[in-house]
Amino acid sequence: MRKYITSLCLSAALLAPVAIVAAAPTSPQDHRYYDKEHKDYHNWDDKEQSAWGRFLAEKHRKDHEFERANEKEQQEYWAWRHSHPD
């Protein structure tokens, strides 16, 4: 009985971190982007997603994901973003 309880406790201790990591909420937008021109990083979150939508609307561009934009458009966005803070 003692061996059974010991192995059960050991198993629980080893599996707990795996369960916590697996349960952590992740979003497909959890990315970090580097702005070459301004030499800084930007975390992509809900505020950044909203700003991306404003950028596209202001530039009269079709709605699409930032990840699918070419490098030129991404750099144009970061330049716009630095002049349009929250």
C-alpha positions in Angstrom: 0.0 0.0 0.0 2.8 2.3 0.9 4.5 1.8 -2.6 1.2 2.5 -4.3 0.7 5.9 -2.5 4.3 6.9 -3.0 4.2 6.2 -6.8 0.8 8.0 -7.0 2.3 11.1 -5.3 5.4 11.0 -7.5 3.3 10.7 -10.6 1.1 13.7 -9.5 4.2 15.8 -8.8 5.7 15.0 -12.2 2.4 15.6 -14.2 1.3 18.8 -12.4 3.6 21.2 -14.4 2.6 19.6 -17.6 -1.1 20.0 -16.8 -0.6 23.7 -15.9 1.3 24.5 -19.1 -1.3 22.6 -21.2 -4.1 24.6 -19.5 -2.5 28.0 -20.0 -4.6 30.1 -22.4 -2.8 30.9 -25.6 -4.0 33.1 -28.4 -2.9 32.8 -32.1 -2.1 36.5 -31.8 0.5 36.0 -29.0 3.4 37.1 -31.1 6.3 39.5 -30.8 7.4 41.5 -33.8 10.6 43.4 -34.4 10.5 46.8 -36.0 13.7 47.1 -37.9 13.5 50.9 -38.6 12.7 51.8 -35.0 14.8 49.0 -33.5 12.2 47.8 -31.0 9.8 45.0 -30.4 6.0 45.0 -30.4 3.8 42.4 -28.7 0.8 41.6 -30.7 -2.3 41.9 -28.5 -5.9 43.1 -28.7 -4.8 46.8 -28.7 -2.3 46.1 -31.6 -5.0 44.2 -33.5 -7.4 47.2 -33.1 -4.7 49.6 -34.3 -4.0 47.3 -37.3 -7.7 47.6 -38.2 -7.6 51.4 -37.9 -4.4 51.4 -40.1 -6.1 49.4 -42.8 -9.2 51.5 -42.7 -7.3 54.8 -42.9 -5.2 53.5 -45.8 -8.4 52.1 -47.5 -7.0 48.6 -47.7 -8.7 45.3 -47.7 -8.9 43.6 -44.3 -6.3 40.9 -43.8 -4.1 39.5 -41.1 -0.8 41.3 -40.2 1.1 38.0 -40.6 0.0 37.8 -44.2 1.1 41.4 -45.0 4.4 41.7 -46.9 7.4 43.2 -45.2 6.9 46.6 -46.8 3.4 46.9 -45.5 4.4 45.7 -42.0 7.2 48.3 -41.9 4.7 50.9 -43.1 2.4 49.9 -40.3 5.1 50.2 -37.6 6.0 53.7 -38.9 2.3 54.6 -38.7 2.0 53.0 -35.3 4.8 55.1 -33.8 3.0 58.2 -34.9 -0.4 57.0 -33.6 0.1 55.8 -30.0 -2.7 54.5 -27.9 
